[in-house]
Amino acid sequence: MSEGPVLSFTLNGRVFSAADGTVPSPAMRLLDLIRLHAGQTGTKEGCGEGECGACAVLVDGELANSCLVPVGQLHGCTVTSIEGLPRNDPLVAAFARAGAAQCGICTPGMVMAARALLDRDPHPTLEAVREALAGNLCRCTGYVRIHAAVLDAAAGEGTAGGGAS
């Protein structure tokens, strides 16, 4: 009887595997692996139920709430958390310029949701930004500055954003 492949995936350029013990359990939430085992605390736990988006990451380029993803489902995947974005990602600077971050709990998830949007739609309208960020809750900003930051980043990436109004 042949055994299947050993669970292995990449997080921010680092390979995690059941074979070397960097994946303690396939049932572990991706959020816990990121924060507790990878020591990358940018990804936040808000609700723990997939409702707030604070823990959003990219799995093979698609947005996912890491509190809902067991690492056993990630074999062969590439995961990017906020720490995995390039240091010069225009979204980070745009959030700072727009004053889009206040308490900081939602910011990493917002940035990851915005990155997913800009990767698939480099010319988003304000409505597209609103829709893309609808799964991310913020209790501090009122969203106007966040939306403006995403449109600003799109313009800075050489695209024509829809304009914040």
Secondary structure, DSSP 8 states (H G I E B T S, - for coil): -------EEEETTEEEETTTTSS--TTSBHHHIIIIIS----S--SSSSSSS-TTEEEETTEEEEGGG-BGGG-TT-EEE-GGGS-TT-HHHHHHHHHT--SSSSSHHHHHHHHHHHHHH-SS--HHHHHHHTTT---SSS-SHHHHHHHHHHHHHTT-------
